[in-house]
Amino acid sequence: MSLPAISARQAIRAFNKAGFAWVRQAGSHILMQKHVKNSTVTLVIPNHHELAKGTLRAIIRKAGMSVEDFVSLTRS
């Protein structure tokens, strides 16, 4: 499945549905975190109008999700 062209705002909404919370914004990057077992997963999302597909794929991988799971969150 290919990734759709989405904005940082849409990605943040999808990761929020997956349990990630907005922690802070550092310049043009938004940090989101989720506590998993005994560790914390931190995502850094650039605040762009359209995220590069490679960057988005890397963020999804860091979140421990599949592309299909992420795309379904963007559509719900």
PQR file with spaces between the fields and no chain letter, atoms N, CA, C, O and H, PARSE charges and radii, in Angstrom:
ATOM       1  N    MET     1       0.845   -1.181    0.000 -0.4000 1.5000
ATOM       2  CA   MET     1       0.000    0.000    0.000 -0.0000 2.0000
ATOM       3  C    MET     1       0.881    1.232    0.000  0.5500 1.7000
ATOM       4  O    MET     1       1.876    1.301    0.722 -0.5500 1.4000
ATOM       5  N    SER     2       0.511    2.196   -0.810 -0.4000 1.5000
ATOM       6  CA   SER     2       1.309    3.423   -0.881 -0.0000 2.0000
ATOM       7  C    SER     2       0.790    4.446    0.118  0.5500 1.7000
ATOM       8  O    SER     2      -0.377    4.428    0.511 -0.5500 1.4000
ATOM       9  H    SER     2      -0.297    2.140   -1.396  0.4000 1.0000
ATOM      10  N    LEU     3       1.673    5.320    0.510 -0.4000 1.5000
ATOM      11  CA   LEU     3       1.320    6.368    1.461 -0.0000 2.0000
ATOM      12  C    LEU     3       0.625    7.518    0.757  0.5500 1.7000
ATOM      13  O    LEU     3       1.030    7.908   -0.338 -0.5500 1.4000
ATOM      14  H    LEU     3       2.621    5.335    0.191  0.4000 1.0000
ATOM      15  N    PRO     4      -0.412    8.063    1.366 -0.5600 1.5000
ATOM      16  CA   PRO     4      -1.049    9.247    0.788  0.2800 2.0000
ATOM      17  C    PRO     4      -0.214   10.488    1.086  0.5500 1.7000
ATOM      18  O    PRO     4       0.583   10.491    2.023 -0.5500 1.4000
ATOM      19  N    ALA     5      -0.391   11.514    0.314 -0.4000 1.5000
ATOM      20  CA   ALA     5       0.257   12.800    0.584 -0.0000 2.0000
ATOM      21  C    ALA     5      -0.571   13.502    1.655  0.5500 1.7000
ATOM      22  O    ALA     5      -1.702   13.918    1.401 -0.5500 1.4000
ATOM      23  H    ALA     5      -1.039   11.512   -0.448  0.4000 1.0000
ATOM      24  N    ILE     6      -0.002   13.630    2.857 -0.4000 1.5000
ATOM      25  CA   ILE     6      -0.748   14.247    3.955 -0.0000 2.0000
ATOM      26  C    ILE     6       0.102   15.323    4.621  0.5500 1.7000
ATOM      27  O    ILE     6       1.324   15.362    4.475 -0.5500 1.4000
ATOM      28  H    ILE     6       0.916   13.291    3.063  0.4000 1.0000
ATOM      29  N    SER     7      -0.577   16.184    5.346 -0.4000 1.5000
ATOM      30  CA   SER     7       0.098   17.255    6.076 -0.0000 2.0000
ATOM      31  C    SER     7       0.491   16.761    7.463  0.5500 1.7000
ATOM      32  O    SER     7       0.069   15.691    7.902 -0.5500 1.4000
ATOM      33  H    SER     7      -1.569   16.152    5.465  0.4000 1.0000
ATOM      34  N    ALA     8       1.303   17.557    8.140 -0.4000 1.5000
ATOM      35  CA   ALA     8       1.699   17.219    9.505 -0.0000 2.0000
ATOM      36  C    ALA     8       0.473   17.185   10.416  0.5500 1.7000
ATOM      37  O    ALA     8       0.391   16.345   11.311 -0.5500 1.4000
ATOM      38  H    ALA     8       1.646   18.426    7.784  0.4000 1.0000
ATOM      39  N    ARG     9      -0.462   18.077   10.197 -0.4000 1.5000
ATOM      40  CA   ARG     9      -1.676   18.130   11.022 -0.0000 2.0000
ATOM      41  C    ARG     9      -2.477   16.833   10.910  0.5500 1.7000
ATOM      42  O    ARG     9      -2.977   16.317   11.910 -0.5500 1.4000
ATOM      43  H    ARG     9      -0.395   18.760    9.470  0.4000 1.0000
ATOM      44  N    GLN    10      -2.597   16.307    9.684 -0.4000 1.5000
ATOM      45  CA   GLN    10      -3.316   15.042    9.493 -0.0000 2.0000
ATOM      46  C    GLN    10      -2.565   13.882   10.144  0.5500 1.7000
ATOM      47  O    GLN    10      -3.183   12.989   10.724 -0.5500 1.4000
ATOM      48  H    GLN    10      -2.191   16.725    8.872  0.4000 1.0000
ATOM      49  N    ALA    11      -1.248   13.896   10.051 -0.4000 1.5000
ATOM      50  CA   ALA    11      -0.444   12.843   10.668 -0.0000 2.0000
ATOM      51  C    ALA    11      -0.579   12.887   12.185  0.5500 1.7000
ATOM      52  O    ALA    11      -0.672   11.845   12.834 -0.5500 1.4000
ATOM      53  H    ALA    11      -0.747   14.622    9.580  0.4000 1.0000
ATOM      54  N    ILE    12      -0.590   14.088   12.748 -0.4000 1.5000
ATOM      55  CA   ILE    12      -0.723   14.235   14.196 -0.0000 2.0000
ATOM      56  C    ILE    12      -2.067   13.689   14.660  0.5500 1.7000
ATOM      57  O    ILE    12      -2.139   13.019   15.691 -0.5500 1.4000
ATOM      58  H    ILE    12      -0.515   14.934   12.221  0.4000 1.0000
ATOM      59  N    ARG    13      -3.131   13.967   13.913 -0.4000 1.5000
ATOM      60  CA   ARG    13      -4.450   13.426   14.267 -0.0000 2.0000
ATOM      61  C    ARG    13      -4.435   11.901   14.268  0.5500 1.7000
ATOM      62  O    ARG    13      -4.993   11.271   15.167 -0.5500 1.4000
ATOM      63  H    ARG    13      -3.072   14.511   13.076  0.4000 1.0000
ATOM      64  N    ALA    14      -3.794   11.308   13.259 -0.4000 1.5000
ATOM      65  CA   ALA    14      -3.741    9.846   13.159 -0.0000 2.0000
ATOM      66  C    ALA    14      -2.928    9.257   14.306  0.5500 1.7000
ATOM      67  O    ALA    14      -3.345    8.266   14.907 -0.5500 1.4000
ATOM      68  H    ALA    14      -3.341   11.819   12.529  0.4000 1.0000
ATOM      69  N    PHE    15      -1.779    9.846   14.619 -0.4000 1.5000
ATOM      70  CA   PHE    15      -0.967    9.326   15.723 -0.0000 2.0000
ATOM      71  C    PHE    15      -1.659    9.546   17.064  0.5500 1.7000
ATOM      72  O    PHE    15      -1.479    8.755   17.990 -0.5500 1.4000
ATOM      73  H    PHE    15      -1.441   10.651   14.131  0.4000 1.0000
ATOM      74  N    ASN    16      -2.442   10.605   17.173 -0.4000 1.5000
ATOM      75  CA   ASN    16      -3.223   10.841   18.387 -0.0000 2.0000
ATOM      76  C    ASN    16      -4.236    9.714   18.585  0.5500 1.7000
ATOM      77  O    ASN    16      -4.431    9.249   19.708 -0.5500 1.4000
ATOM      78  H    ASN    16      -2.587   11.247   16.420  0.4000 1.0000
ATOM      79  N    LYS    17      -4.877    9.275   17.510 -0.4000 1.5000
ATOM      80  CA   LYS    17      -5.823    8.160   17.583 -0.0000 2.0000
ATOM      81  C    LYS    17      -5.123    6.865   17.994  0.5500 1.7000
ATOM      82  O    LYS    17      -5.741    5.979   18.583 -0.5500 1.4000
ATOM      83  H    LYS    17      -4.718    9.653   16.598  0.4000 1.0000
ATOM      84  N    ALA    18      -3.821    6.762   17.677 -0.4000 1.5000
ATOM      85  CA   ALA    18      -3.045    5.566   18.011 -0.0000 2.0000
ATOM      86  C    ALA    18      -2.493    5.628   19.435  0.5500 1.7000
ATOM      87  O    ALA    18      -1.786    4.716   19.864 -0.5500 1.4000
ATOM      88  H    ALA    18      -3.319    7.482   17.199  0.4000 1.0000
ATOM      89  N    GLY    19      -2.808    6.691   20.166 -0.4000 1.5000
ATOM      90  CA   GLY    19      -2.402    6.771   21.564 -0.0000 2.0000
ATOM      91  C    GLY    19      -1.224    7.686   21.842  0.5500 1.7000
ATOM      92  O    GLY    19      -0.782    7.776   22.987 -0.5500 1.4000
ATOM      93  H    GLY    19      -3.382    7.432   19.817  0.4000 1.0000
ATOM      94  N    PHE    20      -0.705    8.364   20.837 -0.4000 1.5000
ATOM      95  CA   PHE    20       0.402    9.296   21.044 -0.0000 2.0000
ATOM      96  C    PHE    20      -0.151   10.646   21.475  0.5500 1.7000
ATOM      97  O    PHE    20      -1.199   11.083   20.999 -0.5500 1.4000
ATOM      98  H    PHE    20      -1.064    8.291   19.907  0.4000 1.0000
ATOM      99  N    ALA    21       0.562   11.298   22.379 -0.4000 1.5000
ATOM     100  CA   ALA    21       0.139   12.606   22.885 -0.0000 2.0000
ATOM     101  C    ALA    21       1.145   13.671   22.481  0.5500 1.7000
ATOM     102  O    ALA    21       2.350   13.421   22.455 -0.5500 1.4000
ATOM     103  H    ALA    21       1.414   10.943   22.766  0.4000 1.0000
ATOM     104  N    TRP    22       0.644   14.862   22.166 -0.4000 1.5000
ATOM     105  CA   TRP    22       1.481   16.018   21.838 -0.0000 2.0000
ATOM     106  C    TRP    22       2.233   16.405   23.100  0.5500 1.7000
ATOM     107  O    TRP    22       1.605   16.675   24.124 -0.5500 1.4000
ATOM     108  H    TRP    22      -0.335   15.065   22.188  0.4000 1.0000
ATOM     109  N    VAL    23       3.563   16.441   23.059 -0.4000 1.5000
ATOM     110  CA   VAL    23       4.366   16.799   24.220 -0.0000 2.0000
ATOM     111  C    VAL    23       4.768   18.265   24.152  0.5500 1.7000
ATOM     112  O    VAL    23       4.536   19.033   25.085 -0.5500 1.4000
ATOM     113  H    VAL    23       4.074   16.221   22.227  0.4000 1.0000
ATOM     114  N    ARG    24       5.379   18.642   23.019 -0.4000 1.5000
ATOM     115  CA   ARG    24       5.789   20.033   22.859 -0.0000 2.0000
ATOM     116  C    ARG    24       6.150   20.284   21.411  0.5500 1.7000
ATOM     117  O    ARG    24       6.218   19.362   20.599 -0.5500 1.4000
ATOM     118  H    ARG    24       5.567   18.018   22.261  0.4000 1.0000
ATOM     119  N    GLN    25       6.379   21.535   21.107 -0.4000 1.5000
ATOM     120  CA   GLN    25       6.834   21.917   19.778 -0.0000 2.0000
ATOM     121  C    GLN    25       8.182   22.603   19.932  0.5500 1.7000
ATOM     122  O    GLN    25       8.328   23.537   20.721 -0.5500 1.4000
ATOM     123  H    GLN    25       6.325   22.284   21.767  0.4000 1.0000
ATOM     124  N    ALA    26       9.165   22.134   19.174 -0.4000 1.5000
ATOM     125  CA   ALA    26      10.501   22.725   19.192 -0.0000 2.0000
ATOM     126  C    ALA    26      10.761   23.290   17.801  0.5500 1.7000
ATOM     127  O    ALA    26      11.116   22.553   16.881 -0.5500 1.4000
ATOM     128  H    ALA    26       9.047   21.375   18.534  0.4000 1.0000
ATOM     129  N    GLY    27      10.586   24.582   17.654 -0.4000 1.5000
ATOM     130  CA   GLY    27      10.744   25.199   16.339 -0.0000 2.0000
ATOM     131  C    GLY    27       9.661   24.706   15.399  0.5500 1.7000
ATOM     132  O    GLY    27       8.471   24.867   15.670 -0.5500 1.4000
ATOM     133  H    GLY    27      10.298   25.181   18.401  0.4000 1.0000
ATOM     134  N    SER    28      10.076   24.104   14.293 -0.4000 1.5000
ATOM     135  CA   SER    28       9.098   23.614   13.327 -0.0000 2.0000
ATOM     136  C    SER    28       8.881   22.109   13.451  0.5500 1.7000
ATOM     137  O    SER    28       8.405   21.478   12.507 -0.5500 1.4000
ATOM     138  H    SER    28      11.043   23.973   14.073  0.4000 1.0000
ATOM     139  N    HIS    29       9.222   21.521   14.604 -0.4000 1.5000
ATOM     140  CA   HIS    29       9.043   20.095   14.811 -0.0000 2.0000
ATOM     141  C    HIS    29       8.150   19.856   16.021  0.5500 1.7000
ATOM     142  O    HIS    29       8.280   20.514   17.053 -0.5500 1.4000
ATOM     143  H    HIS    29       9.609   22.034   15.371  0.4000 1.0000
ATOM     144  N    ILE    30       7.245   18.902   15.869 -0.4000 1.5000
ATOM     145  CA   ILE    30       6.304   18.565   16.930 -0.0000 2.0000
ATOM     146  C    ILE    30       6.719   17.224   17.525  0.5500 1.7000
ATOM     147  O    ILE    30       6.959   16.264   16.793 -0.5500 1.4000
ATOM     148  H    ILE    30       7.140   18.368   15.031  0.4000 1.0000
ATOM     149  N    LEU    31       6.803   17.160   18.838 -0.4000 1.5000
ATOM     150  CA   LEU    31       7.184   15.933   19.515 -0.0000 2.0000
ATOM     151  C    LEU    31       5.948   15.296   20.128  0.5500 1.7000
ATOM     152  O    LEU    31       5.183   15.946   20.839 -0.5500 1.4000
ATOM     153  H    LEU    31       6.608   17.940   19.432  0.4000 1.0000
ATOM     154  N    MET    32       5.768   14.020   19.841 -0.4000 1.5000
ATOM     155  CA   MET    32       4.659   13.252   20.395 -0.0000 2.0000
ATOM     156  C    MET    32       5.244   12.033   21.097  0.5500 1.7000
ATOM     157  O    MET    32       6.253   11.480   20.661 -0.5500 1.4000
ATOM     158  H    MET    32       6.389   13.492   19.263  0.4000 1.0000
ATOM     159  N    GLN    33       4.598   11.616   22.196 -0.4000 1.5000
ATOM     160  CA   GLN    33       5.093   10.468   22.937 -0.0000 2.0000
ATOM     161  C    GLN    33       3.974    9.516   23.299  0.5500 1.7000
ATOM     162  O    GLN    33       2.806    9.890   23.404 -0.5500 1.4000
ATOM     163  H    GLN    33       3.778   12.065   22.551  0.4000 1.0000
ATOM     164  N    LYS    34       4.381    8.256   23.487 -0.4000 1.5000
ATOM     165  CA   LYS    34       3.473    7.218   23.945 -0.0000 2.0000
ATOM     166  C    LYS    34       4.272    6.301   24.847  0.5500 1.7000
ATOM     167  O    LYS    34       5.378    5.887   24.501 -0.5500 1.4000
ATOM     168  H    LYS    34       5.330    7.953   23.402  0.4000 1.0000
ATOM     169  N    HIS    35       3.715    5.985   26.003 -0.4000 1.5000
ATOM     170  CA   HIS    35       4.380    5.077   26.937 -0.0000 2.0000
ATOM     171  C    HIS    35       3.974    3.649   26.588  0.5500 1.7000
ATOM     172  O    HIS    35       2.792    3.308   26.579 -0.5500 1.4000
ATOM     173  H    HIS    35       2.817    6.322   26.284  0.4000 1.0000
ATOM     174  N    VAL    36       4.978    2.822   26.301 -0.4000 1.5000
ATOM     175  CA   VAL    36       4.755    1.426   25.940 -0.0000 2.0000
ATOM     176  C    VAL    36       5.568    0.566   26.888  0.5500 1.7000
ATOM     177  O    VAL    36       6.795    0.647   26.921 -0.5500 1.4000
ATOM     178  H    VAL    36       5.939    3.099   26.309  0.4000 1.0000
ATOM     179  N    LYS    37       4.872   -0.261   27.661 -0.4000 1.5000
ATOM     180  CA   LYS    37       5.515   -1.128   28.662 -0.0000 2.0000
ATOM     181  C    LYS    37       6.428   -0.300   29.551  0.5500 1.7000
ATOM     182  O    LYS    37       5.953    0.590   30.257 -0.5500 1.4000
ATOM     183  H    LYS    37       3.875   -0.327   27.634  0.4000 1.0000
ATOM     184  N    ASN    38       7.732   -0.573   29.533 -0.4000 1.5000
ATOM     185  CA   ASN    38       8.667    0.167   30.395 -0.0000 2.0000
ATOM     186  C    ASN    38       9.478    1.200   29.641  0.5500 1.7000
ATOM     187  O    ASN    38      10.536    1.615   30.115 -0.5500 1.4000
ATOM     188  H    ASN    38       8.117   -1.295   28.960  0.4000 1.0000
ATOM     189  N    SER    39       9.010    1.626   28.479 -0.4000 1.5000
ATOM     190  CA   SER    39       9.755    2.612   27.702 -0.0000 2.0000
ATOM     191  C    SER    39       8.804    3.652   27.119  0.5500 1.7000
ATOM     192  O    SER    39       7.582    3.527   27.206 -0.5500 1.4000
ATOM     193  H    SER    39       8.151    1.289   28.093  0.4000 1.0000
ATOM     194  N    THR    40       9.387    4.660   26.535 -0.4000 1.5000
ATOM     195  CA   THR    40       8.620    5.726   25.909 -0.0000 2.0000
ATOM     196  C    THR    40       9.050    5.847   24.456  0.5500 1.7000
ATOM     197  O    THR    40      10.242    5.907   24.157 -0.5500 1.4000
ATOM     198  H    THR    40      10.380    4.762   26.465  0.4000 1.0000
ATOM     199  N    VAL    41       8.076    5.882   23.556 -0.4000 1.5000
ATOM     200  CA   VAL    41       8.345    6.077   22.136 -0.0000 2.0000
ATOM     201  C    VAL    41       8.097    7.541   21.828  0.5500 1.7000
ATOM     202  O    VAL    41       7.018    8.068   22.100 -0.5500 1.4000
ATOM     203  H    VAL    41       7.108    5.832   23.799  0.4000 1.0000
ATOM     204  N    THR    42       9.102    8.201   21.257 -0.4000 1.5000
ATOM     205  CA   THR    42       8.997    9.611   20.912 -0.0000 2.0000
ATOM     206  C    THR    42       9.049    9.768   19.401  0.5500 1.7000
ATOM     207  O    THR    42       9.955    9.255   18.744 -0.5500 1.4000
ATOM     208  H    THR    42       9.979    7.773   21.036  0.4000 1.0000
ATOM     209  N    LEU    43       8.077   10.474   18.860 -0.4000 1.5000
ATOM     210  CA   LEU    43       8.031   10.767   17.430 -0.0000 2.0000
ATOM     211  C    LEU    43       8.313   12.241   17.216  0.5500 1.7000
ATOM     212  O    LEU    43       7.824   13.088   17.962 -0.5500 1.4000
ATOM     213  H    LEU    43       7.341   10.891   19.393  0.4000 1.0000
ATOM     214  N    VAL    44       9.099   12.544   16.201 -0.4000 1.5000
ATOM     215  CA   VAL    44       9.390   13.928   15.827 -0.0000 2.0000
ATOM     216  C    VAL    44       8.778   14.153   14.447  0.5500 1.7000
ATOM     217  O    VAL    44       9.203   13.549   13.462 -0.5500 1.4000
ATOM     218  H    VAL    44       9.496   11.856   15.595  0.4000 1.0000
ATOM     219  N    ILE    45       7.783   15.022   14.391 -0.4000 1.5000
ATOM     220  CA   ILE    45       7.054   15.262   13.148 -0.0000 2.0000
ATOM     221  C    ILE    45       7.325   16.686   12.679  0.5500 1.7000
ATOM     222  O    ILE    45       7.010   17.642   13.387 -0.5500 1.4000
ATOM     223  H    ILE    45       7.439   15.512   15.191  0.4000 1.0000
ATOM     224  N    PRO    46       7.913   16.837   11.479 -0.5600 1.5000
ATOM     225  CA   PRO    46       8.139   18.191   10.961  0.2800 2.0000
ATOM     226  C    PRO    46       6.801   18.848   10.607  0.5500 1.7000
ATOM     227  O    PRO    46       5.936   18.217   10.000 -0.5500 1.4000
ATOM     228  N    ASN    47       6.642   20.087   10.983 -0.4000 1.5000
ATOM     229  CA   ASN    47       5.378   20.796   10.772 -0.0000 2.0000
ATOM     230  C    ASN    47       5.350   21.380    9.358  0.5500 1.7000
ATOM     231  O    ASN    47       5.547   22.581    9.167 -0.5500 1.4000
ATOM     232  H    ASN    47       7.345   20.600   11.476  0.4000 1.0000
ATOM     233  N    HIS    48       5.102   20.508    8.365 -0.4000 1.5000
ATOM     234  CA   HIS    48       5.075   20.917    6.965 -0.0000 2.0000
ATOM     235  C    HIS    48       3.678   20.756    6.386  0.5500 1.7000
ATOM     236  O    HIS    48       2.858   20.010    6.922 -0.5500 1.4000
ATOM     237  H    HIS    48       4.942   19.533    8.520  0.4000 1.0000
ATOM     238  N    HIS    49       3.410   21.455    5.294 -0.4000 1.5000
ATOM     239  CA   HIS    49       2.115   21.327    4.621 -0.0000 2.0000
ATOM     240  C    HIS    49       1.953   19.945    4.010  0.5500 1.7000
ATOM     241  O    HIS    49       0.845   19.411    3.954 -0.5500 1.4000
ATOM     242  H    HIS    49       4.076   22.061    4.859  0.4000 1.0000
ATOM     243  N    GLU    50       3.059   19.364    3.550 -0.4000 1.5000
ATOM     244  CA   GLU    50       3.032   18.000    3.020 -0.0000 2.0000
ATOM     245  C    GLU    50       4.305   17.302    3.466  0.5500 1.7000
ATOM     246  O    GLU    50       5.410   17.776    3.203 -0.5500 1.4000
ATOM     247  H    GLU    50       3.959   19.798    3.595  0.4000 1.0000
ATOM     248  N    LEU    51       4.141   16.167    4.147 -0.4000 1.5000
ATOM     249  CA   LEU    51       5.299   15.410    4.625 -0.0000 2.0000
ATOM     250  C    LEU    51       5.882   14.581    3.485  0.5500 1.7000
ATOM     251  O    LEU    51       5.144   14.004    2.687 -0.5500 1.4000
ATOM     252  H    LEU    51       3.243   15.783    4.361  0.4000 1.0000
ATOM     253  N    ALA    52       7.204   14.526    3.415 -0.4000 1.5000
ATOM     254  CA   ALA    52       7.861   13.677    2.433 -0.0000 2.0000
ATOM     255  C    ALA    52       7.535   12.217    2.754  0.5500 1.7000
ATOM     256  O    ALA    52       7.491   11.835    3.923 -0.5500 1.4000
ATOM     257  H    ALA    52       7.804   14.995    4.063  0.4000 1.0000
ATOM     258  N    LYS    53       7.309   11.414    1.735 -0.4000 1.5000
ATOM     259  CA   LYS    53       6.882   10.031    1.946 -0.0000 2.0000
ATOM     260  C    LYS    53       7.914    9.219    2.719  0.5500 1.7000
ATOM     261  O    LYS    53       7.541    8.397    3.556 -0.5500 1.4000
ATOM     262  H    LYS    53       7.344   11.725    0.785  0.4000 1.0000
ATOM     263  N    GLY    54       9.199    9.429    2.459 -0.4000 1.5000
ATOM     264  CA   GLY    54      10.241    8.714    3.189 -0.0000 2.0000
ATOM     265  C    GLY    54      10.260    9.093    4.659  0.5500 1.7000
ATOM     266  O    GLY    54      10.442    8.241    5.529 -0.5500 1.4000
ATOM     267  H    GLY    54       9.502   10.097    1.779  0.4000 1.0000
ATOM     268  N    THR    55      10.073   10.369    4.926 -0.4000 1.5000
ATOM     269  CA   THR    55      10.023   10.848    6.309 -0.0000 2.0000
ATOM     270  C    THR    55       8.819   10.266    7.032  0.5500 1.7000
ATOM     271  O    THR    55       8.935    9.803    8.167 -0.5500 1.4000
ATOM     272  H    THR    55       9.926   11.061    4.219  0.4000 1.0000
ATOM     273  N    LEU    56       7.672   10.288    6.382 -0.4000 1.5000
ATOM     274  CA   LEU    56       6.458    9.753    6.985 -0.0000 2.0000
ATOM     275  C    LEU    56       6.601    8.256    7.244  0.5500 1.7000
ATOM     276  O    LEU    56       6.196    7.770    8.301 -0.5500 1.4000
ATOM     277  H    LEU    56       7.578   10.664    5.461  0.4000 1.0000
ATOM     278  N    ARG    57       7.171    7.524    6.293 -0.4000 1.5000
ATOM     279  CA   ARG    57       7.369    6.081    6.459 -0.0000 2.0000
ATOM     280  C    ARG    57       8.288    5.797    7.652  0.5500 1.7000
ATOM     281  O    ARG    57       8.047    4.854    8.406 -0.5500 1.4000
ATOM     282  H    ARG    57       7.500    7.918    5.435  0.4000 1.0000
ATOM     283  N    ALA    58       9.335    6.602    7.827 -0.4000 1.5000
ATOM     284  CA   ALA    58      10.251    6.422    8.952 -0.0000 2.0000
ATOM     285  C    ALA    58       9.545    6.698   10.287  0.5500 1.7000
ATOM     286  O    ALA    58       9.779    5.995   11.271 -0.5500 1.4000
ATOM     287  H    ALA    58       9.530    7.368    7.215  0.4000 1.0000
ATOM     288  N    ILE    59       8.690    7.709   10.318 -0.4000 1.5000
ATOM     289  CA   ILE    59       7.951    8.025   11.547 -0.0000 2.0000
ATOM     290  C    ILE    59       6.978    6.893   11.880  0.5500 1.7000
ATOM     291  O    ILE    59       6.846    6.509   13.042 -0.5500 1.4000
ATOM     292  H    ILE    59       8.500    8.280    9.519  0.4000 1.0000
ATOM     293  N    ILE    60       6.306    6.366   10.874 -0.4000 1.5000
ATOM     294  CA   ILE    60       5.375    5.249   11.085 -0.0000 2.0000
ATOM     295  C    ILE    60       6.123    4.043   11.629  0.5500 1.7000
ATOM     296  O    ILE    60       5.655    3.380   12.554 -0.5500 1.4000
ATOM     297  H    ILE    60       6.413    6.678    9.930  0.4000 1.0000
ATOM     298  N    ARG    61       7.289    3.758   11.053 -0.4000 1.5000
ATOM     299  CA   ARG    61       8.104    2.628   11.515 -0.0000 2.0000
ATOM     300  C    ARG    61       8.524    2.826   12.963  0.5500 1.7000
ATOM     301  O    ARG    61       8.473    1.885   13.756 -0.5500 1.4000
ATOM     302  H    ARG    61       7.670    4.297   10.302  0.4000 1.0000
ATOM     303  N    LYS    62       8.943    4.052   13.321 -0.4000 1.5000
ATOM     304  CA   LYS    62       9.357    4.356   14.688 -0.0000 2.0000
ATOM     305  C    LYS    62       8.181    4.179   15.658  0.5500 1.7000
ATOM     306  O    LYS    62       8.374    3.796   16.812 -0.5500 1.4000
ATOM     307  H    LYS    62       8.984    4.816   12.677  0.4000 1.0000
ATOM     308  N    ALA    63       6.975    4.458   15.184 -0.4000 1.5000
ATOM     309  CA   ALA    63       5.780    4.312   16.016 -0.0000 2.0000
ATOM     310  C    ALA    63       5.397    2.845   16.210  0.5500 1.7000
ATOM     311  O    ALA    63       4.550    2.530   17.046 -0.5500 1.4000
ATOM     312  H    ALA    63       6.818    4.769   14.247  0.4000 1.0000
ATOM     313  N    GLY    64       6.018    1.948   15.441 -0.4000 1.5000
ATOM     314  CA   GLY    64       5.709    0.524   15.568 -0.0000 2.0000
ATOM     315  C    GLY    64       4.427    0.139   14.850  0.5500 1.7000
ATOM     316  O    GLY    64       3.771   -0.837   15.212 -0.5500 1.4000
ATOM     317  H    GLY    64       6.706    2.204   14.762  0.4000 1.0000
ATOM     318  N    MET    65       4.079    0.899   13.845 -0.4000 1.5000
ATOM     319  CA   MET    65       2.846    0.654   13.103 -0.0000 2.0000
ATOM     320  C    MET    65       3.179    0.203   11.689  0.5500 1.7000
ATOM     321  O    MET    65       4.301    0.378   11.213 -0.5500 1.4000
ATOM     322  H    MET    65       4.612    1.692   13.551  0.4000 1.0000
ATOM     323  N    SER    66       2.189   -0.379   11.028 -0.4000 1.5000
ATOM     324  CA   SER    66       2.332   -0.683    9.610 -0.0000 2.0000
ATOM     325  C    SER    66       1.709    0.467    8.817  0.5500 1.7000
ATOM     326  O    SER    66       0.919    1.248    9.346 -0.5500 1.4000
ATOM     327  H    SER    66       1.278   -0.521   11.415  0.4000 1.0000
ATOM     328  N    VAL    67       2.075    0.552    7.558 -0.4000 1.5000
ATOM     329  CA   VAL    67       1.518    1.596    6.695 -0.0000 2.0000
ATOM     330  C    VAL    67       0.005    1.437    6.601  0.5500 1.7000
ATOM     331  O    VAL    67      -0.724    2.429    6.602 -0.5500 1.4000
ATOM     332  H    VAL    67       2.716   -0.083    7.127  0.4000 1.0000
ATOM     333  N    GLU    68      -0.472    0.195    6.522 -0.4000 1.5000
ATOM     334  CA   GLU    68      -1.918   -0.065    6.420 -0.0000 2.0000
ATOM     335  C    GLU    68      -2.641    0.441    7.668  0.5500 1.7000
ATOM     336  O    GLU    68      -3.702    1.057    7.565 -0.5500 1.4000
ATOM     337  H    GLU    68       0.120   -0.611    6.521  0.4000 1.0000
ATOM     338  N    ASP    69      -2.062    0.178    8.861 -0.4000 1.5000
ATOM     339  CA   ASP    69      -2.677    0.666   10.103 -0.0000 2.0000
ATOM     340  C    ASP    69      -2.750    2.192   10.100  0.5500 1.7000
ATOM     341  O    ASP    69      -3.773    2.773   10.464 -0.5500 1.4000
ATOM     342  H    ASP    69      -1.200   -0.323    8.944  0.4000 1.0000
ATOM     343  N    PHE    70      -1.661    2.832    9.687 -0.4000 1.5000
ATOM     344  CA   PHE    70      -1.621    4.288    9.685 -0.0000 2.0000
ATOM     345  C    PHE    70      -2.654    4.866    8.711  0.5500 1.7000
ATOM     346  O    PHE    70      -3.382    5.801    9.046 -0.5500 1.4000
ATOM     347  H    PHE    70      -0.831    2.360    9.391  0.4000 1.0000
ATOM     348  N    VAL    71      -2.708    4.303    7.512 -0.4000 1.5000
ATOM     349  CA   VAL    71      -3.652    4.806    6.500 -0.0000 2.0000
ATOM     350  C    VAL    71      -5.085    4.642    7.000  0.5500 1.7000
ATOM     351  O    VAL    71      -5.919    5.519    6.775 -0.5500 1.4000
ATOM     352  H    VAL    71      -2.117    3.543    7.240  0.4000 1.0000
ATOM     353  N    SER    72      -5.381    3.536    7.674 -0.4000 1.5000
ATOM     354  CA   SER    72      -6.738    3.348    8.200 -0.0000 2.0000
ATOM     355  C    SER    72      -7.063    4.386    9.268  0.5500 1.7000
ATOM     356  O    SER    72      -8.215    4.803    9.387 -0.5500 1.4000
ATOM     357  H    SER    72      -4.703    2.824    7.857  0.4000 1.0000
ATOM     358  N    LEU    73      -6.073    4.807   10.042 -0.4000 1.5000
ATOM     359  CA   LEU    73      -6.301    5.861   11.049 -0.0000 2.0000
ATOM     360  C    LEU    73      -6.546    7.212   10.392  0.5500 1.7000
ATOM     361  O    LEU    73      -7.304    8.023   10.925 -0.5500 1.4000
ATOM     362  H    LEU    73      -5.137    4.468    9.945  0.4000 1.0000
ATOM     363  N    THR    74      -5.929    7.470    9.260 -0.4000 1.5000
ATOM     364  CA   THR    74      -6.146    8.752    8.578 -0.0000 2.0000
ATOM     365  C    THR    74      -7.532    8.830    7.964  0.5500 1.7000
ATOM     366  O    THR    74      -8.062    9.920    7.749 -0.5500 1.4000
ATOM     367  H    THR    74      -5.314    6.811    8.827  0.4000 1.0000
ATOM     368  N    ARG    75      -8.117    7.677    7.682 -0.4000 1.5000
ATOM     369  CA   ARG    75      -9.427    7.653    7.039 -0.0000 2.0000
ATOM     370  C    ARG    75     -10.588    7.570    8.011  0.5500 1.7000
ATOM     371  O    ARG    75     -11.737    7.787    7.626 -0.5500 1.4000
ATOM     372  H    ARG    75      -7.686    6.791    7.856  0.4000 1.0000
ATOM     373  N    SER    76     -10.300    7.258    9.264 -0.4000 1.5000
ATOM     374  CA   SER    76     -11.397    7.118   10.244 -0.0000 2.0000
ATOM     375  C    SER    76     -11.631    8.386   11.026  0.5500 1.7000
ATOM     376  O    SER    76     -12.514    8.429   11.883 -0.5500 1.4000
ATOM     377  H    SER    76      -9.367    7.082    9.576  0.4000 1.0000
